[in-house]
Amino acid sequence: MEKGDVLVEAKGLSRSFGPKRVLKEVSLTLRAGEVTGFVGANGAGKTTTIQLMLGLSRGEGRTLYLGRPLYEWGAPGAVVGAVLGGVAGHSGHRLRAHLRMVAAGSAASNRRVENVLETVGLADAANRKLSQLSLGMAQRAGIAQALLGDPPVLILDEPANGLDPHSIRWLRGFLRAQAAQGRAVLVSSHLLGEMQQLADQVVVLTRGRVVATEPMTEVLKRATAQRTVTLEAPDLTALAQLVAEHGGHFAPFSEQGATVTGLDRVQIGTLALKAGVPLYWLHEAEPSLEDFYLGVAQEEFRIS
């Protein structure tokens, strides 16, 4: 497989609970060598989508893994590994024994168990009971379990929930490394700042619908156009006129403070200098996934 090859295609995924349609024609594509961030508010339908993709829930649409439905693969664990919240197992079982049991059911060797324990940094914790694992360790154990079959696809549902900063940083580096090895990685999250550092592509889900699918580079370009400049000046009236004349939007929030959209800080500073209007303070936030997400989500709510 080459980087960019399509490994997973989900098409027209829909799900209803009684009369309520909670998922509406969701489609997404996962490619080798890329991390896809699946973002949306809690309740947007991310987990339901993942359950449909993995065949854990019934609904409409289909998902193909390397061109075939998952149920057609004799060893699904060698095609996709999923982490749906830590590691599932008897709380009294020790980690190494648990992974060996799972490995036996998927034709993976004990040597593979030792390899994945090393890979996720849990070799020293292999004899702990599952109940003795911290939240961060449990997430790593779940990833180890997902890797037993050496699958080309990894799917993780809200893996950073509840993790401390050290564990989140480890997770980010680990998933980037998995993509660099050629895997297709899907990560769902509502933590937009973290996703901005992790994902190559972003799929935004709002009210059960995909409202945007963009490479992260394009997301940040679009967010740049939406960003806000905050300023303080003694003469807001003069500045408001300058901004309006050059196509920007001026919104005072205090006697000497205002926000501007449609112009960047360099444009505003240059206009103020030429007009002889003093500025006390000028700040422009860096473009972010949050800006992009709020923009497309608000547009969806406005249309609805």
VENTAQUI-V469214 format. One record per residue. RES is the residue in one small letter. OMEGA is omega in whole degrees, 0 to 359 (NA if undefined). Layout:
RES & OMEGA
RES & OMEGA
This chain:
m & 178
e & 177
k & 181
g & 176
d & 179
v & 178
l & 182
v & 173
e & 174
a & 185
k & 171
g & 181
l & 181
s & 182
r & 177
s & 171
f & 187
g & 181
p & 186
k & 177
r & 185
v & 178
l & 190
k & 172
e & 180
v & 177
s & 175
l & 183
t & 177
l & 185
r & 178
a & 177
g & 183
e & 170
v & 177
t & 177
g & 181
f & 191
v & 179
g & 180
a & 172
n & 181
g & 181
a & 180
g & 183
k & 182
t & 178
t & 177
t & 181
i & 178
q & 176
l & 179
m & 184
l & 181
g & 180
l & 179
s & 180
r & 178
g & 180
e & 180
g & 181
r & 176
t & 179
l & 176
y & 185
l & 174
g & 182
r & 173
p & 184
l & 184
y & 178
e & 177
w & 181
g & 180
a & 183
p & 181
g & 176
a & 180
v & 182
v & 172
g & 184
a & 175
v & 186
l & 178
g & 178
g & 182
v & 181
a & 179
g & 179
h & 185
s & 181
g & 179
h & 175
r & 189
l & 182
r & 180
a & 179
h & 181
l & 177
r & 178
m & 179
v & 180
a & 180
a & 180
g & 181
s & 176
a & 175
a & 185
s & 174
n & 176
r & 178
r & 177
v & 180
e & 180
n & 183
v & 175
l & 176
e & 184
t & 183
v & 175
g & 182
l & 181
a & 181
d & 180
a & 188
a & 181
n & 175
r & 173
k & 180
l & 180
s & 182
q & 181
l & 173
s & 180
l & 179
g & 178
m & 179
a & 177
q & 178
r & 178
a & 176
g & 177
i & 177
a & 179
q & 180
a & 183
l & 187
l & 181
g & 182
d & 186
p & 176
p & 182
v & 174
l & 178
i & 182
l & 181
d & 179
e & 185
p & 183
a & 182
n & 175
g & 183
l & 176
d & 183
p & 180
h & 181
s & 179
i & 179
r & 177
w & 182
l & 180
r & 180
g & 181
f & 182
l & 175
r & 179
a & 178
q & 177
a & 180
a & 177
q & 176
g & 179
r & 169
a & 185
v & 173
l & 179
v & 175
s & 181
s & 168
h & 178
l & 191
l & 180
g & 178
e & 181
m & 179
q & 181
q & 189
l & 196
a & 170
d & 181
q & 181
v & 172
v & 183
v & 179
l & 178
t & 179
r & 176
g & 180
r & 172
v & 182
v & 177
a & 172
t & 188
e & 166
p & 182
m & 179
t & 179
e & 177
v & 183
l & 174
k & 179
r & 179
a & 179
t & 181
a & 183
q & 188
r & 187
t & 173
v & 176
t & 183
l & 171
e & 182
a & 181
p & 183
d & 181
l & 181
t & 179
a & 179
l & 179
a & 179
q & 179
l & 181
v & 180
a & 181
e & 182
h & 170
g & 179
g & 177
h & 186
f & 182
a & 178
p & 175
f & 175
s & 183
e & 181
q & 183
g & 180
a & 172
t & 180
v & 171
t & 179
g & 175
l & 177
d & 186
r & 179
v & 178
q & 182
i & 180
g & 180
t & 179
l & 180
a & 179
l & 182
k & 182
a & 180
g & 179
v & 182
p & 174
l & 176
y & 188
w & 181
l & 183
h & 178
e & 180
a & 176
e & 178
p & 184
s & 174
l & 179
e & 178
d & 180
f & 182
y & 181
l & 179
g & 182
v & 179
a & 179
q & 178
e & 178
e & 179
f & 179
r & 179
i & 181
s & NA
